[in-house]
Amino acid sequence: MNTLALPAGGWRRDATVIGLVGVAHSISHFCQLLLAPLFPWLKDAFGVSYAELGFLLTIFFVTSCAVQAMSGFWVDRHGPRPVLFTGLALLGTAALGYAASPNYLTLALCSVVAGIGNGVFHPVDYTLLNRKVDKLRLGHAYSVHGITGSLGWALAPVLLVPLTLAYSWRVALAVAGLLAYAVLALLWTQREHLSLPKVPHTAHVAPAPEGSFDFLRLPAVWMCFGFFFFYAGSLSIVQTFAPQAARDLHAVPPALVAICLTVYMVCAACGMVLGGFLASANPERCERIVGIAFGLAALVALWVGFGSMPAALVPVAFGAMGFMVGLSGPSRDMLVKRATPANATGRVYGVVYGGLDIGQALVPIGIGLLMDHGRMSAVWLALAVLQGVLIVSALRVGHMGPRETARPAAA
């Protein structure tokens, strides 16, 4: 047990913490999609190619990955609150910088700033949830955390595109920056709910300098890192390529293609609600929940890629996949918590969730080549394979022994 965890409070206090963390998490996901919905306008404004615009996202996620690992140490040393406020401020500054950018180089520099801001959220969020929320409500906390992230993704195009059509892309990005600052102001007024005592020096594993890195010797930590790498790869396929691949395979009308991702995200949010109850009721069977959910999702992916279905069923298939992936979310986070040594929450989550950024930066390159060569079924096969790997990873983490998931002794 983590002796530094705060005493369990009532549901009102837990709900406040969960809500504040969720709002911050939604802004981080919202800012991940600041540029992508505006690519057609940015392409014309700066005279660049889609490849150059896509490279801005690579800059963002590579920077975020590097910062995510480091921010875990900052969270463990200085507490999550100042790191969270810094991240929100950087995201707001980056959005305003995008809005005022005179050239492509400035967009790239702002992508670095945005990546730094984005990199702090998972270590911050999970440190706050794991140490401030009663363990009986952790499954629901993880559920809300996942739902708010999905809502942040959904909000970006809904807000930015209409503002661009009505005014300009610069106005849209300026509004996004102000929204990030507004959330920062909200959290500042509620900052007492986000405070944690600093870890005393005596609570560290050992006085040796390498003691802070002992958690890197845990196989479970790297299994979780791999899990999130493949999870991010599968998510990037769904978000970027799967709707178009399904359109070509099943002659899906453009109107239905446009709603596939929305259906996926809405159903994923619904799945997370049920997943929160399952994770809370079955904390020792989380790996089974994850395995079954991704197994069913992989079967749906294979059906879309190689089966025959009317075009009207394609959005339904996206919804079924989204529901299963959402269902696994809270149990997935429970598995990471199980692999986390005492007093190293920030560091572990920083490293583990770095797999998300690397997966989102690398996997789309290979899938894009499949798309360029017209291998649409192969795109869906790749998605199913990644989901199959997730089954194995989850079961491996869930069955690791105590020596592999407990904090190692200091050298």
LOTI-168963 format. One record per residue (C-alpha): residue in three letters; residue number from 0; x, y, z. Coordinates in nm, 2 decimals. Each point is the difference from the previous one (the first is absolute). Example, Ala and Ser with C-alpha at 12.3 -4.5 7.8 and 13.67 -1.06 7.14 Angstrom:
- r / k / X / Y / Z
- ALA / 0 / 1.23 / -0.45 / 0.78
- SER / 1 / 0.14 / 0.34 / -0.07
//
This chain:
- r / k / X / Y / Z
- MET / 0 / 0.00 / 0.00 / 0.00
- ASN / 1 / 0.12 / 0.35 / -0.08
- THR / 2 / 0.05 / 0.16 / 0.35
- LEU / 3 / 0.00 / 0.35 / -0.16
- ALA / 4 / -0.35 / -0.03 / -0.13
- LEU / 5 / -0.25 / 0.24 / 0.15
- PRO / 6 / -0.27 / -0.14 / 0.23
- ALA / 7 / -0.30 / -0.11 / -0.20
- GLY / 8 / -0.26 / 0.27 / -0.01
- GLY / 9 / -0.37 / 0.00 / -0.08
- TRP / 10 / -0.14 / -0.03 / -0.35
- ARG / 11 / -0.04 / 0.37 / -0.03
- ARG / 12 / 0.37 / 0.07 / 0.03
- ASP / 13 / 0.08 / -0.29 / -0.23
- ALA / 14 / -0.25 / 0.12 / -0.26
- THR / 15 / 0.16 / 0.35 / 0.02
- VAL / 16 / 0.35 / -0.14 / -0.06
- ILE / 17 / -0.12 / -0.23 / -0.28
- GLY / 18 / -0.19 / 0.29 / -0.17
- LEU / 19 / 0.29 / 0.24 / 0.02
- VAL / 20 / 0.25 / -0.26 / -0.13
- GLY / 21 / -0.25 / -0.09 / -0.28
- VAL / 22 / -0.04 / 0.36 / -0.12
- ALA / 23 / 0.38 / 0.04 / -0.02
- HIS / 24 / 0.03 / -0.33 / -0.18
- SER / 25 / -0.27 / 0.10 / -0.26
- ILE / 26 / 0.20 / 0.32 / -0.08
- SER / 27 / 0.32 / -0.21 / -0.06
- HIS / 28 / -0.19 / -0.22 / -0.25
- PHE / 29 / -0.17 / 0.30 / -0.15
- CYS / 30 / 0.34 / 0.16 / -0.06
- GLN / 31 / 0.14 / -0.31 / -0.17
- LEU / 32 / -0.25 / 0.07 / -0.28
- LEU / 33 / 0.05 / 0.37 / -0.04
- LEU / 34 / 0.17 / -0.02 / -0.34
- ALA / 35 / -0.14 / -0.31 / -0.17
- PRO / 36 / -0.35 / 0.13 / -0.06
- LEU / 37 / 0.14 / 0.32 / -0.15
- PHE / 38 / 0.25 / -0.16 / -0.24
- PRO / 39 / -0.19 / 0.11 / -0.32
- TRP / 40 / 0.02 / 0.36 / 0.11
- LEU / 41 / 0.35 / -0.02 / 0.13
- LYS / 42 / 0.12 / -0.16 / -0.32
- ASP / 43 / -0.13 / 0.29 / -0.20
- ALA / 44 / 0.11 / 0.27 / 0.25
- PHE / 45 / 0.36 / -0.11 / 0.02
- GLY / 46 / 0.04 / -0.17 / -0.34
- VAL / 47 / 0.12 / -0.33 / 0.15
- SER / 48 / -0.08 / -0.37 / -0.07
- TYR / 49 / -0.20 / -0.24 / 0.21
- ALA / 50 / 0.32 / -0.18 / 0.08
- GLU / 51 / 0.15 / 0.32 / 0.14
- LEU / 52 / -0.31 / 0.06 / 0.20
- GLY / 53 / 0.00 / -0.36 / 0.13
- PHE / 54 / 0.36 / 0.05 / 0.11
- LEU / 55 / -0.13 / 0.26 / 0.24
- LEU / 56 / -0.19 / -0.28 / 0.18
- THR / 57 / 0.32 / -0.21 / 0.00
- ILE / 58 / 0.18 / 0.29 / 0.17
- PHE / 59 / -0.28 / 0.03 / 0.25
- PHE / 60 / -0.02 / -0.37 / 0.10
- VAL / 61 / 0.38 / -0.05 / 0.01
- THR / 62 / 0.04 / 0.30 / 0.23
- SER / 63 / -0.29 / -0.11 / 0.21
- CYS / 64 / 0.15 / -0.35 / 0.04
- ALA / 65 / 0.33 / 0.14 / 0.12
- VAL / 66 / -0.16 / 0.24 / 0.24
- GLN / 67 / -0.24 / -0.27 / 0.13
- ALA / 68 / 0.28 / -0.21 / 0.14
- MET / 69 / 0.17 / 0.30 / 0.16
- SER / 70 / -0.32 / 0.15 / 0.14
- GLY / 71 / -0.06 / -0.31 / 0.20
- PHE / 72 / 0.31 / 0.08 / 0.20
- TRP / 73 / -0.11 / 0.36 / 0.04
- VAL / 74 / -0.34 / -0.11 / 0.13
- ASP / 75 / 0.16 / -0.24 / 0.26
- ARG / 76 / 0.24 / 0.27 / 0.11
- HIS / 77 / -0.21 / 0.32 / -0.01
- GLY / 78 / -0.36 / -0.13 / 0.01
- PRO / 79 / -0.25 / -0.01 / -0.28
- ARG / 80 / -0.17 / 0.34 / 0.04
- PRO / 81 / 0.28 / 0.23 / -0.13
- VAL / 82 / 0.08 / -0.24 / -0.28
- LEU / 83 / -0.36 / -0.01 / -0.11
- PHE / 84 / -0.03 / 0.38 / 0.00
- THR / 85 / 0.32 / 0.04 / -0.20
- GLY / 86 / -0.13 / -0.25 / -0.26
- LEU / 87 / -0.33 / 0.18 / -0.04
- ALA / 88 / 0.17 / 0.34 / -0.03
- LEU / 89 / 0.23 / -0.14 / -0.27
- LEU / 90 / -0.29 / -0.15 / -0.20
- GLY / 91 / -0.18 / 0.34 / 0.01
- THR / 92 / 0.32 / 0.18 / -0.11
- ALA / 93 / 0.06 / -0.25 / -0.28
- ALA / 94 / -0.36 / 0.05 / -0.13
- LEU / 95 / 0.04 / 0.37 / 0.00
- GLY / 96 / 0.34 / -0.04 / -0.17
- TYR / 97 / -0.16 / -0.21 / -0.27
- ALA / 98 / -0.26 / 0.27 / -0.05
- ALA / 99 / 0.26 / 0.27 / -0.05
- SER / 100 / 0.25 / -0.21 / -0.20
- PRO / 101 / 0.14 / 0.18 / -0.30
- ASN / 102 / 0.17 / -0.30 / -0.16
- TYR / 103 / 0.05 / -0.38 / 0.02
- LEU / 104 / 0.31 / 0.02 / 0.23
- THR / 105 / -0.21 / 0.18 / 0.26
- LEU / 106 / -0.26 / -0.27 / -0.02
- ALA / 107 / 0.27 / -0.26 / 0.06
- LEU / 108 / 0.13 / 0.20 / 0.31
- CYS / 109 / -0.35 / 0.02 / 0.14
- SER / 110 / -0.03 / -0.38 / -0.05
- VAL / 111 / 0.30 / -0.04 / 0.22
- VAL / 112 / -0.16 / 0.22 / 0.27
- ALA / 113 / -0.33 / -0.19 / -0.03
- GLY / 114 / 0.18 / -0.33 / 0.02
- ILE / 115 / 0.17 / 0.11 / 0.33
- GLY / 116 / -0.34 / 0.10 / 0.14
- ASN / 117 / -0.17 / -0.32 / -0.11
- GLY / 118 / 0.27 / -0.22 / 0.15
- VAL / 119 / -0.08 / 0.07 / 0.37
- PHE / 120 / -0.36 / -0.11 / 0.01
- HIS / 121 / 0.01 / -0.38 / 0.06
- PRO / 122 / 0.25 / 0.01 / 0.28
- VAL / 123 / -0.19 / 0.28 / 0.16
- ASP / 124 / -0.35 / -0.15 / -0.05
- TYR / 125 / 0.08 / -0.34 / 0.13
- THR / 126 / 0.20 / 0.12 / 0.29
- LEU / 127 / -0.30 / 0.21 / 0.12
- LEU / 128 / -0.25 / -0.28 / -0.07
- ASN / 129 / 0.20 / -0.27 / 0.17
- ARG / 130 / 0.09 / 0.19 / 0.31
- LYS / 131 / -0.31 / 0.21 / 0.05
- VAL / 132 / -0.29 / -0.22 / -0.10
- ASP / 133 / -0.13 / -0.29 / 0.21
- LYS / 134 / 0.11 / -0.33 / -0.15
- LEU / 135 / -0.37 / -0.11 / -0.01
- ARG / 136 / -0.07 / 0.28 / -0.25
- LEU / 137 / 0.32 / -0.03 / -0.21
- GLY / 138 / -0.17 / -0.20 / -0.27
- HIS / 139 / -0.25 / 0.28 / -0.05
- ALA / 140 / 0.28 / 0.26 / 0.02
- TYR / 141 / 0.18 / -0.17 / -0.28
- SER / 142 / -0.32 / -0.03 / -0.20
- VAL / 143 / -0.07 / 0.38 / 0.03
- HIS / 144 / 0.36 / 0.07 / -0.09
- GLY / 145 / -0.03 / -0.20 / -0.32
- ILE / 146 / -0.34 / 0.15 / -0.09
- THR / 147 / 0.12 / 0.36 / 0.04
- GLY / 148 / 0.30 / -0.07 / -0.22
- SER / 149 / -0.23 / -0.14 / -0.27
- LEU / 150 / -0.23 / 0.31 / 0.04
- GLY / 151 / 0.31 / 0.22 / -0.05
- TRP / 152 / 0.08 / -0.17 / -0.33
- ALA / 153 / -0.36 / 0.04 / -0.11
- LEU / 154 / -0.02 / 0.37 / 0.10
- ALA / 155 / 0.30 / 0.11 / -0.21
- PRO / 156 / -0.15 / -0.03 / -0.35
- VAL / 157 / -0.35 / 0.09 / 0.12
- LEU / 158 / 0.13 / 0.34 / 0.14
- LEU / 159 / 0.29 / 0.08 / -0.24
- VAL / 160 / -0.15 / -0.07 / -0.34
- PRO / 161 / -0.32 / 0.21 / 0.05
- LEU / 162 / 0.21 / 0.29 / 0.14
- THR / 163 / 0.23 / -0.03 / -0.30
- LEU / 164 / -0.29 / 0.01 / -0.25
- ALA / 165 / -0.17 / 0.29 / 0.18
- TYR / 166 / 0.32 / 0.21 / 0.07
- SER / 167 / 0.34 / -0.15 / -0.07
- TRP / 168 / 0.24 / -0.27 / 0.11
- ARG / 169 / 0.19 / 0.26 / 0.20
- VAL / 170 / -0.31 / 0.09 / 0.20
- ALA / 171 / -0.08 / -0.37 / 0.06
- LEU / 172 / 0.35 / -0.07 / 0.14
- ALA / 173 / -0.01 / 0.32 / 0.21
- VAL / 174 / -0.33 / -0.12 / 0.15
- ALA / 175 / 0.16 / -0.33 / 0.08
- GLY / 176 / 0.28 / 0.17 / 0.18
- LEU / 177 / -0.24 / 0.20 / 0.21
- LEU / 178 / -0.19 / -0.32 / 0.08
- ALA / 179 / 0.32 / -0.15 / 0.14
- TYR / 180 / 0.06 / 0.31 / 0.21
- ALA / 181 / -0.36 / -0.01 / 0.12
- VAL / 182 / 0.04 / -0.36 / 0.13
- LEU / 183 / 0.33 / 0.11 / 0.16
- ALA / 184 / -0.19 / 0.28 / 0.18
- LEU / 185 / -0.27 / -0.25 / 0.12
- LEU / 186 / 0.26 / -0.24 / 0.14
- TRP / 187 / 0.18 / 0.29 / 0.17
- THR / 188 / -0.31 / 0.09 / 0.19
- GLN / 189 / -0.04 / -0.37 / 0.11
- ARG / 190 / 0.37 / -0.05 / 0.06
- GLU / 191 / -0.04 / -0.12 / 0.36
- HIS / 192 / -0.16 / -0.32 / -0.14
- LEU / 193 / 0.31 / -0.07 / -0.21
- SER / 194 / 0.26 / 0.03 / 0.27
- LEU / 195 / 0.21 / -0.30 / 0.12
- PRO / 196 / 0.27 / -0.01 / 0.27
- LYS / 197 / 0.35 / -0.02 / -0.15
- VAL / 198 / 0.17 / -0.33 / 0.03
- PRO / 199 / 0.24 / 0.03 / 0.29
- HIS / 200 / 0.36 / -0.08 / -0.07
- THR / 201 / -0.01 / -0.30 / 0.23
- ALA / 202 / -0.28 / -0.16 / -0.20
- HIS / 203 / 0.23 / -0.07 / -0.30
- VAL / 204 / 0.10 / -0.35 / -0.06
- ALA / 205 / 0.37 / 0.06 / 0.08
- PRO / 206 / 0.24 / 0.30 / 0.04
- ALA / 207 / 0.19 / -0.13 / -0.30
- PRO / 208 / -0.03 / 0.22 / -0.31
- GLU / 209 / -0.12 / -0.29 / -0.21
- GLY / 210 / -0.28 / -0.08 / 0.24
- SER / 211 / -0.25 / 0.23 / -0.19
- PHE / 212 / 0.05 / -0.22 / -0.31
- ASP / 213 / -0.05 / -0.34 / 0.17
- PHE / 214 / -0.35 / -0.02 / -0.14
- LEU / 215 / 0.15 / -0.03 / -0.35
- ARG / 216 / 0.12 / -0.35 / 0.08
- LEU / 217 / -0.36 / -0.12 / 0.04
- PRO / 218 / -0.11 / -0.21 / -0.29
- ALA / 219 / -0.37 / 0.10 / 0.06
- VAL / 220 / 0.09 / 0.36 / -0.06
- TRP / 221 / 0.14 / -0.07 / -0.35
- MET / 222 / -0.29 / -0.24 / -0.07
- CYS / 223 / -0.24 / 0.29 / 0.07
- PHE / 224 / 0.21 / 0.23 / -0.22
- GLY / 225 / -0.03 / -0.25 / -0.28
- PHE / 226 / -0.37 / -0.03 / 0.06
- PHE / 227 / -0.05 / 0.37 / -0.04
- PHE / 228 / 0.22 / 0.01 / -0.31
- PHE / 229 / -0.22 / -0.25 / -0.18
- TYR / 230 / -0.31 / 0.16 / 0.14
- ALA / 231 / 0.10 / 0.33 / -0.14
- GLY / 232 / 0.08 / -0.16 / -0.33
- SER / 233 / -0.35 / -0.16 / -0.02
- LEU / 234 / -0.16 / 0.33 / 0.10
- SER / 235 / 0.19 / 0.20 / -0.27
- ILE / 236 / -0.12 / -0.25 / -0.26
- VAL / 237 / -0.36 / 0.05 / 0.10
- GLN / 238 / 0.03 / 0.38 / 0.03
- THR / 239 / 0.19 / 0.06 / -0.32
- PHE / 240 / -0.04 / -0.28 / -0.26
- ALA / 241 / -0.27 / -0.25 / 0.09
- PRO / 242 / -0.30 / 0.20 / -0.12
- GLN / 243 / 0.15 / 0.06 / -0.34
- ALA / 244 / 0.11 / -0.36 / -0.03
- ALA / 245 / -0.35 / -0.12 / 0.09
- ARG / 246 / -0.15 / 0.23 / -0.26
- ASP / 247 / 0.21 / -0.15 / -0.27
- LEU / 248 / -0.07 / -0.36 / 0.11
- HIS / 249 / -0.38 / 0.04 / 0.04
- ALA / 250 / -0.10 / 0.30 / -0.22
- VAL / 251 / -0.10 / 0.20 / 0.30
- PRO / 252 / -0.16 / 0.34 / -0.08
- PRO / 253 / 0.20 / 0.30 / 0.11
- ALA / 254 / -0.27 / 0.10 / 0.25
- LEU / 255 / 0.03 / -0.33 / 0.18
- VAL / 256 / 0.38 / 0.01 / -0.01
- ALA / 257 / -0.01 / 0.34 / 0.17
- ILE / 258 / -0.19 / -0.14 / 0.30
- CYS / 259 / 0.21 / -0.32 / 0.05
- LEU / 260 / 0.25 / 0.16 / 0.23
- THR / 261 / -0.26 / 0.19 / 0.20
- VAL / 262 / -0.20 / -0.32 / 0.05
- TYR / 263 / 0.32 / -0.18 / 0.11
- MET / 264 / 0.08 / 0.27 / 0.26
- VAL / 265 / -0.36 / 0.02 / 0.13
- CYS / 266 / -0.02 / -0.37 / 0.04
- ALA / 267 / 0.35 / -0.01 / 0.16
- ALA / 268 / -0.12 / 0.25 / 0.26
- CYS / 269 / -0.31 / -0.22 / 0.07
- GLY / 270 / 0.23 / -0.30 / 0.03
- MET / 271 / 0.22 / 0.18 / 0.25
- VAL / 272 / -0.30 / 0.06 / 0.23
- LEU / 273 / -0.07 / -0.38 / 0.01
- GLY / 274 / 0.37 / -0.07 / 0.02
- GLY / 275 / 0.03 / 0.21 / 0.32
- PHE / 276 / -0.26 / -0.22 / 0.17
- LEU / 277 / 0.17 / -0.32 / -0.12
- ALA / 278 / 0.35 / 0.12 / 0.11
- SER / 279 / -0.13 / 0.10 / 0.34
- ALA / 280 / -0.19 / -0.33 / 0.05
- ASN / 281 / 0.28 / -0.22 / -0.14
- PRO / 282 / 0.34 / 0.16 / 0.08
- GLU / 283 / 0.18 / -0.33 / 0.00
- ARG / 284 / -0.14 / -0.10 / -0.35
- CYS / 285 / 0.08 / 0.31 / -0.19
- GLU / 286 / 0.23 / -0.18 / -0.24
- ARG / 287 / -0.29 / -0.23 / -0.10
- ILE / 288 / -0.23 / 0.30 / -0.07
- VAL / 289 / 0.27 / 0.16 / -0.21
- GLY / 290 / 0.07 / -0.32 / -0.19
- ILE / 291 / -0.36 / -0.08 / -0.07
- ALA / 292 / -0.08 / 0.36 / -0.11
- PHE / 293 / 0.29 / 0.02 / -0.25
- GLY / 294 / -0.07 / -0.35 / -0.12
- LEU / 295 / -0.35 / 0.10 / -0.10
- ALA / 296 / 0.13 / 0.33 / -0.15
- ALA / 297 / 0.25 / -0.20 / -0.21
- LEU / 298 / -0.27 / -0.22 / -0.14
- VAL / 299 / -0.20 / 0.30 / -0.10
- ALA / 300 / 0.31 / 0.14 / -0.18
- LEU / 301 / 0.05 / -0.32 / -0.19
- TRP / 302 / -0.37 / 0.00 / -0.10
- VAL / 303 / 0.03 / 0.35 / -0.14
- GLY / 304 / 0.33 / -0.07 / -0.18
- PHE / 305 / -0.09 / -0.34 / -0.15
- GLY / 306 / -0.37 / -0.06 / 0.04
- SER / 307 / -0.30 / 0.12 / -0.20
- MET / 308 / -0.24 / 0.26 / 0.15
- PRO / 309 / -0.23 / 0.27 / -0.12
- ALA / 310 / 0.13 / 0.35 / 0.02
- ALA / 311 / -0.26 / 0.09 / 0.27
- LEU / 312 / 0.16 / -0.25 / 0.24
- VAL / 313 / 0.35 / 0.15 / -0.02
- PRO / 314 / -0.08 / 0.28 / 0.26
- VAL / 315 / -0.15 / -0.27 / 0.22
- ALA / 316 / 0.32 / -0.20 / -0.02
- PHE / 317 / 0.20 / 0.31 / 0.10
- GLY / 318 / -0.24 / 0.04 / 0.30
- ALA / 319 / 0.04 / -0.36 / 0.11
- MET / 320 / 0.38 / 0.03 / -0.02
- GLY / 321 / -0.01 / 0.33 / 0.19
- PHE / 322 / -0.22 / -0.15 / 0.27
- MET / 323 / 0.23 / -0.29 / 0.06
- VAL / 324 / 0.31 / 0.22 / 0.01
- GLY / 325 / -0.17 / 0.24 / 0.24
- LEU / 326 / -0.11 / -0.29 / 0.22
- SER / 327 / 0.37 / -0.10 / 0.04
- GLY / 328 / 0.12 / 0.35 / 0.10
- PRO / 329 / -0.06 / 0.00 / 0.38
- SER / 330 / 0.13 / -0.36 / 0.03
- ARG / 331 / 0.31 / 0.09 / -0.20
- ASP / 332 / 0.08 / 0.29 / 0.24
- MET / 333 / -0.05 / -0.24 / 0.29
- LEU / 334 / 0.27 / -0.23 / -0.15
- VAL / 335 / 0.24 / 0.30 / -0.01
- LYS / 336 / -0.08 / 0.08 / 0.36
- ARG / 337 / 0.08 / -0.36 / 0.09
- ALA / 338 / 0.34 / 0.03 / -0.16
- THR / 339 / 0.08 / 0.33 / 0.17
- PRO / 340 / 0.25 / 0.00 / 0.30
- ALA / 341 / -0.09 / 0.20 / 0.31
- ASN / 342 / 0.09 / 0.37 / -0.03
- ALA / 343 / 0.10 / -0.02 / -0.37
- THR / 344 / -0.34 / 0.07 / -0.16
- GLY / 345 / 0.11 / 0.30 / -0.20
- ARG / 346 / 0.31 / -0.17 / -0.13
- VAL / 347 / -0.17 / -0.32 / -0.10
- TYR / 348 / -0.29 / 0.17 / -0.17
- GLY / 349 / 0.23 / 0.23 / -0.18
- VAL / 350 / 0.20 / -0.28 / -0.15
- VAL / 351 / -0.29 / -0.23 / -0.06
- TYR / 352 / -0.22 / 0.26 / -0.17
- GLY / 353 / 0.30 / 0.10 / -0.21
- GLY / 354 / -0.09 / -0.30 / -0.21
- LEU / 355 / -0.32 / 0.18 / -0.11
- ASP / 356 / 0.20 / 0.29 / -0.15
- ILE / 357 / 0.25 / -0.23 / -0.18
- GLY / 358 / -0.28 / -0.22 / -0.14
- GLN / 359 / -0.18 / 0.30 / -0.13
- ALA / 360 / 0.32 / 0.14 / -0.16
- LEU / 361 / 0.12 / -0.33 / -0.17
- VAL / 362 / -0.29 / -0.23 / -0.09
- PRO / 363 / -0.17 / 0.24 / -0.24
- ILE / 364 / 0.31 / 0.01 / -0.22
- GLY / 365 / -0.03 / -0.37 / -0.09
- ILE / 366 / -0.38 / 0.00 / -0.02
- GLY / 367 / 0.02 / 0.30 / -0.23
- LEU / 368 / 0.21 / -0.20 / -0.24
- LEU / 369 / -0.26 / -0.27 / -0.01
- MET / 370 / -0.26 / 0.26 / -0.08
- ASP / 371 / 0.21 / 0.15 / -0.28
- HIS / 372 / 0.03 / -0.35 / -0.16
- GLY / 373 / -0.38 / -0.06 / 0.03
- ARG / 374 / 0.04 / -0.29 / 0.26
- MET / 375 / -0.32 / 0.09 / 0.19
- SER / 376 / -0.06 / -0.35 / 0.13
- ALA / 377 / 0.36 / 0.00 / 0.13
- VAL / 378 / -0.08 / 0.31 / 0.20
- TRP / 379 / -0.28 / -0.18 / 0.19
- LEU / 380 / 0.22 / -0.31 / 0.04
- ALA / 381 / 0.27 / 0.22 / 0.16
- LEU / 382 / -0.26 / 0.14 / 0.23
- ALA / 383 / -0.11 / -0.35 / 0.10
- VAL / 384 / 0.36 / -0.12 / 0.05
- LEU / 385 / 0.07 / 0.30 / 0.23
- GLN / 386 / -0.31 / -0.08 / 0.20
- GLY / 387 / 0.11 / -0.36 / 0.03
- VAL / 388 / 0.34 / 0.11 / 0.13
- LEU / 389 / -0.19 / 0.20 / 0.27
- ILE / 390 / -0.17 / -0.31 / 0.12
- VAL / 391 / 0.33 / -0.18 / 0.05
- SER / 392 / 0.15 / 0.31 / 0.17
- ALA / 393 / -0.29 / 0.04 / 0.24
- LEU / 394 / 0.01 / -0.37 / 0.10
- ARG / 395 / 0.37 / 0.01 / 0.05
- VAL / 396 / -0.01 / 0.30 / 0.23
- GLY / 397 / -0.30 / -0.15 / 0.19
- HIS / 398 / 0.19 / -0.33 / 0.07
- MET / 399 / 0.33 / 0.15 / 0.10
- GLY / 400 / 0.11 / -0.11 / 0.34
- PRO / 401 / 0.06 / 0.23 / 0.30
- ARG / 402 / 0.38 / 0.03 / -0.07
- GLU / 403 / -0.07 / 0.14 / -0.34
- THR / 404 / -0.26 / 0.26 / 0.11
- ALA / 405 / 0.13 / 0.10 / 0.34
- ARG / 406 / 0.26 / 0.26 / 0.06
- PRO / 407 / 0.35 / -0.15 / -0.03
- ALA / 408 / 0.24 / 0.02 / 0.29
- ALA / 409 / 0.26 / 0.27 / -0.02
- ALA / 410 / 0.34 / -0.10 / -0.12
//
